[in-house]
């Protein structure tokens, strides 16, 4: 479900305004946070690796939905992977993020970005869906709505890819640091760590799942293929 930027701006979710204005809605911080160097630092040097692992799950020529804007060059990597015969559609609830994504995708005519609330039905079906570091940034009730809607947007035989935080191993040297990050900067992350993405909503039962973790378990890639 897509709508005009002005209409969507007045309907931004409360959790986004209250928790993440500094990160996603402030014109002063968006250009800085969008730097690949900053993105790499936030993910402890794993950004490029995680992006490559996600992008590799998709094939040239596919119609792919990217759920929410992503800082850094993730959208460009995905558009390049899909090629001229593919189609990339990026949906995000924040007009400032859509404007920034459109700027980054200006060289890819087969890619587009639109303002939409993923907590509402997408209204289209795609060959595949990608959700890169979105789920930890939304509260549990919104997370379940989003996952349900994204799963419903995958065609039979199609694929969905989630990359996000995961519970690190007990011995992980960054575990205490990430505990502080999750407590003060990412307040919805712990509820994601307590769940399994592949069992989050009833629609998950229609998919075959596989999971891979990275960097001592701090990150996860969960891939589902919809049964035909």
N, C-alpha and C positions, 0 to 999 in steps of 0.2 A: 504494500500500500504506500503510494508516494503522494507527496503534497508539496505545496509551494514552500519556499524557505521561510517566508514571513509567517505563514500559519504554523509551521513546525517550531519556529523559534519561541512562539508563545506557549508551546506545549512540551517543552523539554521536561523530562522526568525530574521529580524533586531530588532523587538520589544523585543525579548528575549535577544539578545546580549546587546542592549542598556539599557534595564531597569532592567533585572534580572540576569545579570552575577554573581553578588555577592550572590544571593540566590540559583541559580540552576546550575551554570556552573563552580564554583570555587572549586577546590579540597580541599581548606583549610576550607571552610565554610560548605560544604555539610554534613560531619559527625556530626558537631555540630547542624545544623538545623534539622537533621534527628532524633535527640534525642526525645523520647516521652515526656520528661519533657519540652523541648523547644516548641514542638508542642502544648502541653496543655496550656502553658503560652500564646502563640500567639493567641489561641482561647479562652482566658479568662476562662480556666478550663472546657471548653465544648467539647474538642476534643473527649474524649472517648464516651460521650453521642451521639455526632453527628455521629461518626463512627458506633456505635451500631445501631442507627436508620437507617442508610444507608444499612448496611449489612443485617439487618432483612428483607429488601425488596426482598432478593434473596433466592432461594430454593436450597437445596442439589441436586446435579446432573445436574445443569444448566451449559450451556456454556455462560460465561459472559465476556464481554469486559470491562476492566477498562481503561478509557480515561485519560492518563497521570499518571506518577508516583506520589505517595503521600508520604510525609514525615511521620515518625512514623510507627506504625505497622498496618496501614489500610489494606495493601495488604495481610498480613498474616491472618488477621481476615476474610477477604473475602475468601481467599483460604480455610481456615478452615471451613467456613460456607458451601462452595460448596462441600466439602468432596472429597473422592477418586474417586467418579463417576462423578464429575463435572470437569469443565475446566475453568481456569482463564487465560485470555490473557491481558497483560498490554502493551499499546503502548504509546511511548513518543518520542518527537523529539530530545531530548538531549541524546547522548550516555552515558554521565556520569551518568545520572539518570537511564538509563536502566541497566548499570552495577551495580549500587547500589541496584536496585530492584531485579535483579537476585541473588545477594548475600543474600538478605533477604528472597527470596523464594526458596532457595536451598533445603529446607527440604520438599517442596511440588512438587513432580514430575508432578502433573497435572496442574501446573502453569508455564507460560512462559512470557518472556518480550522481546519486539522487538522495534527497532528504527523505527519510522514512524511519518510522519507529519499528524496530524489529520485534517488539513485544506485541505487535499486531500482525495478522497474517500477511505473508509476502505477496500473495496474489499471483505468483508466477511459479513455473516449474523449471528447474535447471538441470543440466547434465551433472553438475557437481556444485558443492558449497564449501567455502573455506571460512573458518572462524578462528582468527589469529589473535590470541591474548585479549579477548573480550569478556569471557565468562567470569573471570575473577573480579571484574569491575562493576558487576551488577548484583543487587541483592538476590536472595534465593528465589523469591516469588517471580521476579522479572527474569531470572536465569532460566527457570523452567518454561516460561512462556516463550522466550527467545529460542531455546533449544527445540521445543515442540514445533514452532513455526519454521525453523530452518530444516528440520527433518522432513516436514511436509512439503518443502520446496525442492526436494530431491526426487528426480524421476526414478521409476523402477530400473534397477541395475546401476543407478548413479551412486556417487560417492560423496561423503561429507568428511571434512578434516578439521579437527579441533587441535590447536596448539595452545598450551596455557601452562600455568604453574601447577606443580604437583608437590606432594609431601616429600621433602628431601630425606635421604637416609639419616639415621640417628647420628652417624659420625660426621656428617657434612660440616666442614669448617664455617660455611656461611649460614648455617641453620640459626644461630642466635641473631645474626644481622637481619635475616629475612623475617624472623619473628617480630622484630621491631618495625620493619617495613610494613608488614601486614597489619600490625596493630595501629600504626599511626598514619600510614599513607594509603593503604589498600584494605580498608576495613571489611570488605566483602570477600576477601580472598580465602580466609579460613573456612568459610562455609563451603567453598568449592573444594578445598583440600579434603574435607570430610565426606565428599560425595564421589561416586564413580560416574563419569560423564555418560558411559554406555548404559547406565541404568537410571538416568535422571528422570525420564518421563516415559509414559507407556509406549509412545511411538518408537522408542529405542528397540523394542522387540521385533520390529520389522527389518532390522539391519543385522548384518554380520559384522563383528567388531574385532579390531586388533589394536594393541596399545604398545607404545615404546616410550621409554623414559631416557632423559639426558642429564648430564652434569650432576651425577650423584643423586638422581631422582628429583631434582628441583623443577624440571620441566617435563611435560608429557606431550606426546602426539597420539591422538586417538582417532582412528579411521573407521568409518562405518560404510558398508556397501548395502544399499537397499535391495532386498530380495525381489526377484521378478515374479 
